[in-house]
């Protein structure tokens, strides 16, 4: 066995002296490192296996300490991290205090942006190149964006390509075509890529041309002209038009994205081109690991596993249902009961657990690809036609459709139901994926009803309410195991909270599924002699002002608890309501996400750090109860009237 090479790679400089055979050995070692990490924790896997050769080809062709590289979406960043000085820390990836699972400029000069959403790479690379060209001495910097075929249909990509063609900037867009996003990609552009990659005559032409090029030391003008003219003639004849060439983007490919030598040749050729170039490479998601090749969907972010030959044995599997499972079952039930209900998602069928819905109701299930703005406008059209669409998208990704929520849904007062999965902290995915802004960006819209279930029992009932309500509705829930409070749930009524217990020493008002921690905290406090009650807010908008302001008027303290940003959040809504009612607000206190981005770590770790677990909530209540007692003592016996009453 040859000596391991990967531990000797401290930067891409160490790769350049290696032979092609040695680089292929490094590729094998990189895949082994990926397998080792995923055997210990949930992490992005199949997408990273598919870009190993591309990563090595890029870093041995360019110098990205000076040249520019953006990895679109960013979850395929692991091979890049392995060869840019982070091999020794690689075991810490996606753990608290360890490497981020996405690009992170704080970790390395080779990471330029924290990229966690799809489609923006072409725009940012064009901006980088435009900036470099305006600065003296920077014009020779190369600029490369790597984007997958799943992300490519995003509207912003074509906005960027349109602009790049107009500006004629020298840049390379590497289209990594593996026929997948998380699930198999959809849409007309996917079909177009399939025609490009599957036509045997065209592929044969490219293979022959590549072999010819290897025998030419330097591609001269005549050879390049002949190559381009032949290619263009074949593409025009085979496909009746050249989408990218007609846009003004030079198209090259498709080529084998796992042939390291071929990749280097084509990248070098693209380096010499003037203006924007699209290099189309064909890869296999999960390449090099049999189970991931066969089932790339399951191995996108698999649970930890052990390897037994080609077999994979899960290390552990939770038996508890997640809120996502509760939501998908409720959606299925609603589609079965009402033929007017539809469901839309944006390339997240697996993430939102909608496979059974898709299979059982194929004519009323719509996966629009990574096109959230389109999804919302599409849903608005369905609602206007008389249907009851459910838009099931992660909280962080729904932000991309802010204007459509405003213009096409809220302004028209259309009954679109938004299910915001991953509402709250998403754990190891980190700040790009934490869904902590939706309370603020949803509650500002007129007509919008904004809800947050307190537990698993609330979620199906809220969906049923939303689909019967003639206005837009929003419903958020976290990426977490579903819990249920031991009580007989009150029915869901518009703008009505659920009082679990009144407390003489203070009140907790819980917004969302942290209700379970609030109940645990209150129980612990009662054992200590503090009578603290709990309200399940349920509605953020319209707020149950009658119930919540009664608590504000009578309790020594009111503590609002939410898994979202404090700015514009639920606690802010309570303060606004108290101010509107001209009530004193000094006894209102808020727990939530501060004005900062929360880094990655296990959700439980992050909640504990923020004081949002049962222990932290109880500690805050003790502090507030003690402060209220001291305040009353300071007032003295002659001033009892200052104590708030109903």
N, C-alpha and C positions, 0 to 999 in steps of 0.2 A: 504494500500500500504506500503511495507517495505521501510525503509529509504534508500535514494540513497547511493550507495556504491562507485561509480566511483570517486566522488569528494574527497574521503578519501584515494585514492590510489596515493601515492607520489612516490612509486617505487615498483618493483615486490616483495619486502620483505613484503609489505602490503597485497599481494594476498595469500601468503602461509598459513596463519592461517585460511583462509576462507573455508567453506564447499563446496562440489560440487554444492549444491543448490545455495549458495551465488555466486559462480563463474558464474553460469548460469545467475544470475541476473546481474552481472557485464557485461556479454556478451550482454544482452539486452540493457543495458544502453550505451554500446559502440556503438551499432548500432543506437541508438537514437542520439548520438552525431554526428555520420557520416551523418545522415539525416539532422541534423540541419545545418552543414557546407555546404552541397550541396544545401540547400535551399537558400543560400546566394551567392554562387559563383560556377563557374565551377571547379570541382575537380574530382579526381579519386574516383569512388564510388563502382561499382559492385565488383571489385577485392578485395576491402577492406572488404566489407560485407562478402565475402567468407572465410576470414582467421581469423575471430575473435576467434573462439574456438582454432584453431591452435596456435595463438599468446598466449592465456592464458595457454594452455598446455605446451608450450615451456618455458614460464617464471616461471611456477610453478614446472617444472622438473629440469631446469638448473639454474645456477647463471651466468648471462651473464655480470656481472661486471668482472668475471674472465674467464668464458667459452666464446667461440667464436660463433657469430651468424652473418650470412650474408643473407640478403633478396635480392634475385636475382631480377633484373629490378628495384625494389624499390618503384614502385607506390602503392604497397599494404602495405605501412609502417604505415598507420594512426593508426590502433589498437595498434601497438607497441609503437607509440608516446604517446598514451593516458595513458598507464600504466607505462611509464618510466619517470615520472616527468613533462610531458608537457601538462597535461589536462587543466590547467588554461590558457595556451597560445594557446590552440587548435583552437580557433576561428580565429586566425591570419594566419592560414596555407595558403600558396600560395599568401600572400599579401606582398608587399614591406616592408622589415624589420621584417617580421613575420617568422613563422616556414616554413622551406622548405617542399615541397611535396614529398621529397625523403629522405633517410637517410642522416644525416649530422653530422659528428664528432664534429663540432663546437657547436652543440646543446647539445650533450649527450655522456657520456661514453659508452652507449649501442649501439651507431652507430659507426661502424668501417670504413666504406667506404661510399663515396657518390656514390650510384649505380643507374644509370639511363639507362644503356644499358643492354640488356638481355644476359644471358649465362655465365657470368664470375664468378658467385658465387662459383662453385665447385672448380675452379682453385684457387681463393683467399683463400677459406677455407683450401684447401690442403696446400697452402703455409703457412698459419698461423699455422697449425698443425705441419708442418715440422719445422718451426722456433721455435715453443714452445718446440718441442722434442729435439732441439739442445741446448736449454738454461737450465742451472741447475735449478731445482725446478719448472719448468713449464710443465713437462711431463704429469701431471694429468689434464690439461685443456681439456675440451671437445670441439669439433668443429662441428658446424651444418650449413649447407646451405639449404635454402628453395628456391626451383625453380619450376616454373609452367610448365605444359605440353606443353604450347606454346613455351616457351624458350628452352625446353629440346632438341629439334632436332638441336640446334646450334652446329656447328662443334666443337667449343672450349669445349663444355660439354663432348664430347666423348674423346677428347684429355686429359681432366682432369681425367675422369674415368679410362682411360687406364693407366695413370700415378699413380693414387691412388691405383689401383689393384697391380701394380708393387711394389710400396713402402709399401703396406700393412698398411697404416696409419689408426689409429682409428678415424673415422669420420662418421658423419651421413648426408646423403643427403635426405631431405624430398621432395618428388615429389608431388606437389600440383596439382592434376588432376581434372580440372573442364571443360574439353573438349573445352577450349577457350584460345586464346591469347587476342587480342582486338576483333577480329572476330573469328568464329569457326576455330580451328586449322586444319591443313591439313597434309597429308603425311603418309607414311607407318608406322612410329612410332606411330602416332595417332591411326591407325587401331590396332596396337599391344596393346596399352593401352586399347582400347575398348574391345578387346577380354579378356584381364585380368579382367576388371571390370564387364563385362556383363555375364561371364559364371556362371550360378546359382550354379552349383555344387562346383566350387572353392570358390565362395563367401560364400556359406553355410559352407564349411569346415573351412574357416577363422572365421566365426561367432562362430561356435561351439568351435573352439580352443580357441578363446578369452574368452568365458564363462568358459571353463575349467581352463584357466590360473588364472581367478579371484579367484578360490578356492584354489590355491596353494600359500602359503605365500612366498616361494622363489623358483625360477625356478632352479631345480637341473640339473646336467649334463644329467641324464637319460631322464628326461622330455624334455629338450631342444633338445637332439638328436632325440627323437621320433618325436617331433614337426617338426624339420627340415627335417627329412627323409620322413615323411608323406607328408609334403608340397611339397618337391622336386619331389616326385613320382607323385603327382597329377599334378604339373605344367608340368612335362615332358610328362605325358600322354595326357594332354589336349592340349598342344601347340607345341609338337614336339621339344622342346628345351627351354632352359632358357637363354635368351639373357644376362641378367645382371650377373647371376650366372656363366655363361661360361666366362664372362669377368673377373671374380674374385671379383665381388661385391655381397655381400650377399643381397638378395632381400626379403623384408617383406611387405605383403599387398596383395591386396588393403584393406583398412579399411575406415570406415566412418569418414570423417574429421570434422563432426559437432557433434560427440559424444565425449564430453570433457573427460569423465572418461576413455573411450577406448583409446583416444589419449595419455593420461598420462601413461596408462599401457604399451602401445607399445613403447613410448619414453623411459620409464624406462628399458624395455627389450633391446632396441637398445643400451642403455648406457653400458650394460654389454657385448656386443659383441666385439670381437677383429677384427680389420681390418675395411674396409669401408662397410657401410650398406646403402642400398637404402630403405627408408620407403615410400611406395606408399599410399597416402591418397586420397580419393575421396571427393571433395567438390562441392558446387553449387555456381557459380558466381552470386552475388546479393542475397545470402541467407538471409532470414529474412525480405526482403522488396519485396512484391509481384510484383510490376511493374518491378523491376530490375531482379527478377527471370525469369519473362516471356520474357524480352527483354534485356539481359545482354549486347548486342552490343551497343544499344542506351544509356544504363546507365553506360558505361565504364567511360566516362567523360561527364555527361549530363549538359545541361544548367541549371541555377538555376530554382528551381521549388517550388511550394507549394503543400502540401498534403491535399486532401479532401477525407478522408477514404482511399480506395485503389486507388483512382484516383490521377493523377499527373497533375497539371496545370502549364505550363511554366510561369515563372515570366516575362521574356522578351525574345523576339526573334528578332534578327536583320534581316531586310529585304534586306540588301545589300549583294551582292555576294562577296565571298572571291576569292583570286587568285587561291586557290585550285579548286574552282568550275569552274573558267574560264579554267584552265588547263584540268580538266576532260572532259569538253564539247569539247575542242579542240581535245583531244585524241579520243573521240567517233567519231567525224567528220572524223578524219584521218583513223580510222579503217573502217568506212563505205565507204570511198573513195578508199582505197588501200588494197587489200587482202593480201599484203605482210607485212603489219604493225602488230606488236604484242605489247603487254604491259605486263610487269612483275612488281610485287611488292613483298614485304617481310613482310607478315602478317599485312599489313597496307591498306587493301582494303577500310575500312571505313575512315581512316584518310586521304587517298588521294582521297576520294569521287569517287571510281571506281565501285561502285555497279552496276550502269547501264551499264557500259562497260562490266563488268563480265557477267551480265544477257543477254545482247544483242549479245555478241561475245564470248561465252564460250570456243570455241576451240582456240581462240587467246589471251585469258587472262590467266596468270600464276601467282598464288600466291605460292611462294616457301617456305613460313614459315619464321621464323626469321633466315634467312641464306643469308645475303647480299653478302658474297663472292661467294657463289654458284650462286646467281641471276645474278651477273655480268659475271661470266664465262659461265653460261647457255646462256645469251644473246649474248655473243661472238660467241658461237657455232651456234646460230640461224642466226647471221649476216653472218657468214662464209658460211652458207648454202644458203644464198640469201634473207633472210628476213630483215625487218627494225624494229628491236626491240626498244621499249621505256622502259627504266628502271626508274620507278617512285618510288623514295624512299626519305625519309627525308634526308636533308643535313647531320645531325649529325650521322645518321645510315649508310649512304653510306661510311663514313670513314672506316668502318669495312671491306670494299672491296678494300682498297687502292692497294694492290698488284695485284689484278685481273684487276683493271683499267689499271695498268701499263703493266702487262705481256700479258693478254689475249685480251685487247682492243687496247690500245694505240700503243704498240709495233707492233701489227699486222695491225694497221691502219684500223680497222673495223668500219663500220657505225652504231655504237650503240649510241642512243640518251639518255642522262641522264637528267631526270627532277628532280631537287632538290627542293622538297617541304620544307617549313620551313627554307628557306635560309635567315638567319638573326636572330633577337631576337624573341624567342617564348614566351616571357612573363612569366607567373606563373610557367612554367615547369623548368625554371632556367638553370644553366650552363651546365647540362648534355644534354640539348636539344637545346640550342641556336646553330643555324647553321651558325657559323661565320668563319669557317676555309676553306670552300670549294673553295673560289676564289684562295687561295694560293695553295691548294693541287691539284686543277684541272689545273691551268694555267701552272704548271711546266712540264706537259707531252707533248712531241712532238706530232704533228698531231691534238691535241685536240683543238677544237674551243670552246671558253667560252663566254657565253652571259648572259645578265641580262636585262629583259624587264624594260622599264621605267614606263610603265603603263599597264592597262588591254588590250589596243589595240595592244601592242607589242607582247604579249604572244602567241596568236594563230599564228600570222605571223611568229614568231621565230620558233615555232614547225614545221610549214610547211617548212620553210627554212632548218631546221635541217634534216628532213626526206628526203630531196632532195640532201643533201650534202654528198659526198662520203668520209666521215671521221668521227671520233667520235666527238660528240658535247655535250656540257653541258649547261643547262639552269636553272637558279635559280630564285625562287620567295618566298616571305615571307608568314607567317601565318598572314594575315591581310585583311581587306576589300579592294576590288579592286577599284582603282580610274582611271580615264581617263583624260588626259590633253586635253584641248580644242584646237585642231589643226587638220589639215589633215596629218596623219602620213606619213612620207616618207617610201618608200618600204625598206624591209630588204635586205641589200647587204653585202656580206662578208667583215668584217673589216671596216664598214662605220658607223660613228656616225651621229646623227641627231642634227643640230644646230637649236635651238628654237629662239635664239636671240643673236646677238653680243652686247657686252657692252664695252664702252670706259673706265670705271673705274675698271673693273675687270670681271672675268669669273668664273662661277661655272660649273664644269664637274661632272655630276651626274651619278653614276653607280648603276642602279637598280631603284626600285620603290620609293626610297627617292626623285626621280625626282619631284614628286608632291610637296613635302616640299620645294625643291629648287626653283621651279617656284613661290610658294607663297612668299618665302623670297625675291626673285628678285623683285617681284611686290611691296612688302612693301618698299624695298630700293629705287625703282624708285620714289615712292611717297615722299621719303625724299630727292630726288635730286641726288641719286647715280645711275649711269648707269651700272648695273651689268647684264651680259648676262648669258645664260644657254645652256649647251650642254648635250644632252642625249647620253651617251657613247655607249650604246647598246652592244658593243663588248669589252670584256676585253682582249681577244686574238682571232684573231690578232687585235691589237690596231689601231685605226684610227690615225696614227701618223701625217698625213697631217693636219687634222683638229685640233687636240689637241695641236700639237707643234706650229701651227700658233697662237693659244691662248697664249701659253707660251712665244712666241717671241714678242707678241704685247701688251698683257694686263699687267697693273701694278701688278696685282696678279691673280693667278689661284688657285682655291680651289676645290680639289677633295672631293667628298662625297660618302661614301659607308657604307652599313650595314654589315660590316665584319671586320676581324682583319686587322689592318694597316700593320702589319708585313706580307710581301709577298702578300699584297692585291693589289687593283686597283691603289691606289695612288702610291704604289711602282712601279707598271708597268709604270706609267707616268714618274716618276723620272728616271727609267732605260732608257726609250725612249729618254728623254731629254739629258741624259748623253751620250747615243750612238750618238746623233746628235750634241754633243759638245755645247749644249746650256747652259747658266747659269740656275741654278735651285733655286736660292734664292727666287724667286717669286712664287714657287710652295708650296702650303700648303695642308695638308691632314686632313680630318675629318673622323673618323671611330671608331672602337673598339680598345681601347688601349691594351697594353701588360698585360692584367689581365682578370680573369674570371668575367663575369657579373652575378650578383645574380638575383634572381627571383623578379618579380613585373609585373605590367601591361606593355605591350609593349610601350605604349605612355609615361608612367613614365620613363622607362629606356632610351628611345630615348631622352627625355628632359634632363635627367641627363647627358647624353653623348654629349649634344649640337647638336643632330642629328635631331631635329625637326625644323620647319620653324623659330621659334624664335631664336634657337641656331645658325642656319646657317646664319641668318641675322646679328646676333651679331658678329659672326666671320668675316663676310664680312666687317662690319663697322670697326672692329679692323684692318683688313688688309688694307683697303682703307686709313685709317688714317696713318698707318705705311708707306705705299707707298708714301703718300703726304709729310710726314716729310722727307722721304728719298730723294725725289726730291728737297725739299727745302734746304736740307743739301748740295746737289750737287752744288747748286748755278747756276746762269744764264750762267756761262762760260762753263758748262759741259752738255749740252743737249744731246750730242751723246751717253751718257751712257744709256739713256732710250731705252728699247728694241724695236726693230722694225722688221718687216718681211723681 
